[in-house]
């Protein structure tokens, strides 16, 4: 694959040269096509079960259904990404889509992790502070929290709408869709902002909640106070989803951090960094497919809800 300057978010100020050739094109776009098709089918199915079931969603299900919505947004944006890649990054669409697609992808990235933050906080409070959870954990509050996340996600992605443009490169005779800031420092600040708010802060919160949840469950078992079966199943599902997220998305943000280190000349340009970038993108694609599978394998409540959903539709 010919490494595109947009992947570094440094635009025309990117100083690392292309390191991979176009002979890797099939390897590059194949996972995206597979993830687009399977991710769309799986996530639409999950949303149908959550939203069209006659029973109202629990707080956890509200968070998971919104999380599923972010994955659906991601797979809707993947065909544009793959077509752009297949065209050797000669943007084949309009300038409007050059603005819209990055906004959707960036908003998805922000909302994805913060819905997990809400779910992990809810699970943590339910186990560690149950009385407070009974007072505060209401479907209305969960929906309000999700609305705030979507709103902040849109605000967070707004720079892409303002600064993403079609820029002609006379050397390659290609028209690229990329951020067009006026100075190199703006690209650096943009990436640092993404690393802090999309990675460092939410991951610290998620890891704190996960550790406290595991400690609380272990302490209860030692004291002979086993949690309710439904509560334990929900906790297991949330922890599995959190683990899947960390596996699929942490490499992506590590690659982003490596790009910043390259830009500041702390780290030299190296093909290993490019390979990490490629691999991390594939993992984010895989996350779209993995989560619905986890709901079916681990989520007993989701399986029961699915059975009831099909019974309703066949009657």
VMD Tcl script that draws the C-alpha trace (Angstrom):
set ca {
  {0.00 0.00 0.00}
  {1.18 3.51 -0.71}
  {1.00 5.20 2.67}
  {-1.30 8.20 2.45}
  {-0.46 11.46 4.15}
  {-3.96 11.66 5.63}
  {-3.21 8.62 7.77}
  {-0.73 10.75 9.70}
  {-3.09 13.75 9.81}
  {-0.06 15.89 9.00}
  {-1.17 16.71 5.47}
  {1.36 18.52 3.30}
  {3.70 18.86 6.29}
  {4.20 15.11 6.67}
  {7.95 14.42 6.48}
  {7.91 10.61 6.37}
  {8.17 9.19 2.84}
  {6.05 6.47 1.30}
  {7.35 3.06 2.30}
  {4.88 0.51 1.03}
  {4.09 -0.18 -2.58}
  {0.80 -0.77 -4.34}
  {1.44 -4.54 -4.52}
  {-0.23 -4.79 -1.10}
  {-3.50 -3.30 -2.37}
  {-5.57 -6.52 -2.23}
  {-4.27 -7.27 1.25}
  {-5.17 -3.75 2.30}
  {-8.72 -3.41 1.02}
  {-9.96 -7.00 1.49}
  {-10.43 -6.74 5.31}
  {-12.35 -3.48 4.86}
  {-14.79 -5.03 2.38}
  {-15.34 -8.07 4.62}
  {-15.82 -5.84 7.68}
  {-18.23 -3.59 5.77}
  {-20.53 -6.43 4.74}
  {-20.42 -8.50 7.94}
  {-20.38 -5.44 10.20}
  {-23.43 -3.94 8.50}
  {-25.44 -7.19 8.73}
  {-24.45 -7.96 12.33}
  {-24.94 -4.45 13.71}
  {-28.28 -3.88 11.96}
  {-29.42 -7.17 13.47}
  {-28.32 -6.10 16.97}
  {-30.07 -2.72 16.64}
  {-33.26 -4.44 15.48}
  {-33.23 -6.72 18.53}
  {-32.57 -3.82 20.92}
  {-34.88 -1.22 19.36}
  {-37.80 -3.22 17.92}
  {-38.32 -5.54 20.88}
  {-41.52 -4.78 22.82}
  {-39.63 -4.78 26.12}
  {-37.92 -1.48 27.00}
  {-34.12 -1.47 27.04}
  {-32.24 -1.57 30.32}
  {-29.58 1.06 31.05}
  {-26.82 -1.30 29.90}
  {-28.73 -2.13 26.71}
  {-29.17 1.59 25.97}
  {-25.41 2.07 26.11}
  {-24.73 -1.06 24.03}
  {-27.32 -0.12 21.40}
  {-25.72 3.32 21.01}
  {-22.31 1.64 20.83}
  {-23.71 -0.55 18.06}
  {-24.85 2.61 16.29}
  {-21.26 3.87 16.23}
  {-20.09 0.62 14.66}
  {-22.83 0.91 12.05}
  {-21.61 4.43 11.23}
  {-18.08 3.09 10.88}
  {-19.03 0.33 8.43}
  {-21.06 2.86 6.41}
  {-17.90 4.94 6.04}
  {-15.64 2.01 5.13}
  {-16.74 1.74 1.45}
  {-15.58 5.33 0.89}
  {-12.27 4.52 2.57}
  {-11.75 1.40 0.46}
  {-12.66 3.14 -2.81}
  {-10.23 5.94 -1.96}
  {-7.54 3.38 -1.19}
  {-8.23 1.41 -4.35}
  {-7.91 4.64 -6.37}
  {-4.42 5.12 -4.91}
  {-5.78 7.94 -2.73}
  {-7.03 9.93 -5.70}
  {-10.30 10.98 -4.01}
  {-13.09 9.72 -6.32}
  {-15.96 11.58 -4.64}
  {-17.15 15.17 -4.18}
  {-15.67 17.72 -1.78}
  {-18.86 17.49 0.29}
  {-18.16 13.82 0.93}
  {-14.52 14.72 1.59}
  {-15.85 16.69 4.56}
  {-18.73 14.42 5.59}
  {-16.96 11.04 5.64}
  {-14.08 12.16 7.93}
  {-16.60 13.85 10.24}
  {-18.56 10.60 10.55}
  {-15.41 8.54 11.12}
  {-13.97 10.94 13.71}
  {-17.32 11.29 15.51}
  {-17.65 7.50 15.54}
  {-14.19 7.17 17.09}
  {-15.08 9.64 19.87}
  {-18.58 8.30 20.60}
  {-17.45 4.68 20.49}
  {-15.08 4.96 23.42}
  {-17.29 7.26 25.50}
  {-20.29 4.93 25.27}
  {-17.94 2.31 26.70}
  {-16.95 4.79 29.41}
  {-20.64 5.25 30.31}
  {-21.22 1.47 30.33}
  {-18.14 0.79 32.47}
  {-19.04 3.59 34.92}
  {-22.59 2.23 35.23}
  {-21.27 -1.29 35.89}
  {-18.73 0.05 38.40}
  {-21.32 2.08 40.33}
  {-23.78 -0.86 40.31}
  {-21.24 -3.14 41.99}
  {-19.25 -0.76 44.19}
  {-21.93 1.82 45.11}
  {-25.25 -0.04 44.70}
  {-27.38 2.44 46.69}
  {-26.23 5.37 44.59}
  {-26.81 3.26 41.47}
  {-30.44 2.64 42.44}
  {-30.99 6.39 42.73}
  {-29.19 7.49 39.56}
  {-29.36 4.59 37.10}
  {-32.50 5.34 35.10}
  {-33.17 4.80 31.38}
  {-33.90 8.53 31.02}
  {-30.50 9.44 32.51}
  {-28.81 6.89 30.24}
  {-30.49 8.35 27.15}
  {-29.52 11.85 28.24}
  {-25.91 10.72 28.68}
  {-25.93 9.18 25.20}
  {-27.33 12.40 23.74}
  {-24.46 14.36 25.33}
  {-21.92 11.90 23.90}
  {-23.34 12.19 20.36}
  {-23.40 16.00 20.68}
  {-19.83 16.25 21.95}
  {-18.73 13.76 19.28}
  {-20.14 16.04 16.59}
  {-18.38 19.06 18.11}
  {-15.14 17.09 18.38}
  {-15.32 16.16 14.69}
  {-16.24 19.67 13.53}
  {-12.64 20.66 12.56}
  {-12.78 17.93 9.91}
  {-15.83 19.62 8.39}
  {-14.07 22.99 8.34}
  {-10.57 21.99 7.25}
  {-10.96 18.84 5.14}
  {-10.48 19.81 1.49}
  {-9.63 18.40 -1.90}
  {-6.00 19.28 -2.63}
  {-4.29 18.57 -5.94}
  {-0.76 17.17 -5.77}
  {1.07 18.12 -9.00}
  {3.90 15.66 -8.31}
  {1.63 12.62 -8.29}
  {-1.14 14.17 -10.41}
  {-3.62 13.02 -7.75}
  {-6.31 14.88 -5.82}
  {-6.21 14.05 -2.11}
  {-8.86 14.53 0.55}
  {-7.05 15.72 3.66}
  {-6.92 18.23 6.46}
  {-5.58 21.56 5.22}
  {-4.35 23.51 8.23}
  {-2.27 26.64 7.72}
  {0.71 25.55 9.83}
  {2.38 22.27 10.83}
  {1.77 22.99 14.53}
  {-1.99 22.79 13.92}
  {-1.62 19.20 12.71}
  {0.40 18.37 15.80}
  {-2.18 19.95 18.13}
  {-4.97 18.12 16.29}
  {-3.32 14.72 16.80}
  {-2.36 15.47 20.41}
  {-5.98 16.43 21.13}
  {-7.18 13.12 19.64}
  {-4.66 11.12 21.69}
  {-5.63 12.86 24.95}
  {-9.42 12.92 24.61}
  {-9.98 9.78 22.50}
  {-7.41 7.59 24.20}
  {-5.62 8.61 27.41}
  {-8.53 10.03 29.44}
  {-11.19 7.41 28.52}
  {-8.79 4.46 28.79}
  {-7.74 5.57 32.29}
  {-11.42 5.71 33.32}
  {-12.18 2.33 31.71}
  {-9.17 0.61 33.29}
  {-10.00 2.08 36.71}
  {-13.58 0.81 36.48}
  {-12.51 -2.61 35.19}
  {-9.96 -3.08 37.99}
  {-12.44 -2.01 40.68}
  {-15.15 -4.28 39.21}
  {-12.82 -7.29 39.23}
  {-11.61 -6.48 42.77}
  {-15.19 -6.18 44.03}
  {-16.28 -9.46 42.44}
  {-13.24 -11.25 43.86}
  {-13.85 -9.79 47.32}
  {-17.50 -10.88 47.27}
  {-16.55 -14.43 46.32}
  {-14.01 -14.58 49.15}
  {-16.71 -13.38 51.57}
  {-19.20 -15.88 50.15}
  {-21.45 -13.11 48.80}
  {-22.01 -14.11 45.19}
  {-23.60 -11.42 43.00}
  {-26.96 -12.06 41.40}
  {-26.74 -14.20 38.28}
  {-28.16 -11.47 36.00}
  {-25.79 -8.90 37.46}
  {-22.82 -11.24 37.01}
  {-23.74 -12.01 33.37}
  {-24.09 -8.31 32.58}
  {-20.76 -7.55 34.24}
  {-19.05 -10.35 32.29}
  {-20.45 -9.02 29.01}
  {-19.33 -5.45 29.76}
  {-15.82 -6.64 30.70}
  {-15.63 -8.72 27.50}
  {-16.71 -5.73 25.38}
  {-14.15 -3.52 27.15}
  {-11.39 -6.08 26.53}
  {-12.37 -6.37 22.86}
  {-12.27 -2.60 22.54}
  {-8.81 -2.36 24.10}
  {-7.47 -5.10 21.81}
  {-8.97 -3.53 18.68}
  {-8.42 0.18 19.35}
  {-5.33 0.60 21.57}
  {-2.93 -0.29 18.68}
  {-4.64 2.38 16.55}
  {-3.95 5.07 19.15}
  {-0.43 3.77 19.75}
  {0.15 4.18 16.00}
  {-1.24 7.72 16.25}
  {1.21 8.44 19.08}
  {4.10 7.05 17.00}
  {3.08 9.38 14.16}
  {3.29 12.37 16.52}
  {6.72 11.22 17.73}
  {7.84 10.94 14.12}
  {6.57 14.41 13.33}
  {8.43 15.92 16.30}
  {11.59 14.01 15.21}
  {11.72 12.11 18.50}
  {11.24 8.93 16.47}
  {12.76 8.29 13.06}
  {10.67 7.21 10.07}
  {10.68 3.43 9.88}
  {8.74 0.78 7.99}
  {7.79 -0.88 11.31}
  {5.70 2.18 12.16}
  {3.92 1.94 8.80}
  {3.19 -1.76 9.41}
  {1.81 -0.94 12.87}
  {-0.41 1.72 11.28}
  {-1.74 -0.77 8.74}
  {-2.30 -3.52 11.30}
  {-4.03 -1.16 13.74}
  {-6.51 -0.02 11.07}
  {-7.45 -3.64 10.33}
  {-8.11 -4.24 14.04}
  {-10.52 -1.29 14.17}
  {-12.38 -2.84 11.22}
  {-12.56 -6.15 13.08}
  {-14.14 -4.48 16.13}
  {-17.29 -3.80 14.06}
  {-17.77 -7.54 13.62}
  {-16.52 -8.72 17.00}
  {-18.95 -6.91 19.30}
  {-22.18 -8.43 17.90}
  {-20.55 -11.87 18.16}
  {-19.74 -11.21 21.83}
  {-23.37 -10.25 22.50}
  {-24.49 -13.64 21.17}
  {-21.78 -15.75 22.81}
  {-21.64 -14.10 26.24}
  {-24.84 -12.07 26.55}
  {-27.51 -14.46 27.79}
  {-29.95 -11.57 28.13}
  {-29.33 -10.65 24.48}
  {-29.92 -14.27 23.37}
  {-33.21 -14.35 25.28}
  {-34.18 -11.01 23.81}
  {-33.38 -12.33 20.32}
  {-35.58 -15.41 20.83}
  {-38.45 -13.24 22.07}
  {-37.94 -10.85 19.14}
  {-38.30 -13.64 16.57}
  {-41.30 -15.09 18.41}
  {-43.01 -11.69 18.23}
  {-42.32 -11.40 14.50}
  {-43.52 -14.92 13.67}
  {-46.81 -14.65 15.56}
}
mol new
graphics top color blue
foreach p $ca { graphics top sphere $p radius 0.5 }
foreach p [lrange $ca 0 end-1] q [lrange $ca 1 end] { graphics top cylinder $p $q radius 0.2 }
display resetview
